[in-house]
Amino acid sequence: MSVKGTKLAPGTRRNPLSIFGTYAVLLTAAALTLFPFVLAVLTAFTDKREFNRQGVGVPDAPTFANFLALGDTRVDFVAAFWTTVAVVVVVAAGQLFFSVLAAYAFARLRFPGRELLFWVLLATLMVPQVVTVIPLYFMFARVELVGTFAGLVLPFVFASPYAVFLLREQFRQIPQELIDAMRIDGAGTWSILGRLVVPLSRPTLVTLLLITVVTHWNNFMWPLMVGRNRIHVLTTAAASLQGQYENNTTLVMAASVAAMLPLIVMFVIFQRQIVRSIRITSFR
């Protein structure tokens, strides 16, 4: 073992072709991933007439006109932004709260049918969303929640099966001796959760928070169905700009770039936590 790092075994060398191939694959994957975002940004800063004339490309004279035009559309993008923020906050808070409670029950409490109930909950991960969205829509229409904020958040505000699974594995790694010691000191279940279990599981909770925020910031299918053009989030507001007989691609791309900016800022601020979260989920 070297101070600077781990050395290769004696008699072995790094194959230059292997190194070149690895970087070539990584660079190709990065280019394919970033290519749609680059096209979106270029289109967002292209004048509509120039785009209709030459298509996607580097604009001759970049313009902010498409972003300014978002304020003159029939959809209120400011209201859609704050609706999206409210949906993400409510869903993230609800999912983390109920997932922590459910995961602690499955990890530390003993009750009849615990394992069967856990695996039934986990099996719901195998059910595609498209299978449940139509029955769910009819249920919400029956109770007159279509076109309301409650209709946007209620299907997602309770425990997530993936979050319960991840937190259950995390809670099972906490030594039982620590929990028993707190119980001897007179701590109840809520105190154990707040003072021991949750602080020790902070990296996992950050992972779930990031996943939930990104997922529901970009959610499109359910808001499109339940919103019914009465209440919009950013994704449905951007989609509504594309007319049937008019090419509004530059306006749609401007709305998409504006919707991506908060997530980009979040990734820049929390990049260390994101890297740590990726490592944790890979070890799971």
Secondary structure, DSSP 8 states (H G I E B T S, - for coil): --SSS----TT----HHHHHHHHHHHHHHHHHHHHHHHHHHHHHTS-HHHHHHH-SS--SS--SHHHHHGGGSSS-HHHHHHHHHHHHHHHHHHHHHHHHHHHHHHHH---TTHHHHHHHHHHGGGS-HHHHHHHHHHHHHHTT-TTSHHHHHTTTSS--HHHHHHHHHHHHTS-HHHHHHHHHTT--HHHHIIIIIHHHTHHHHHHHHHHHHHHHHS--HHHHHHHTTTS--HHHHHHTTS-SSS--HHHHHHHHHHHHHHHHHHHHHTHHHHHHHHHHHHH-
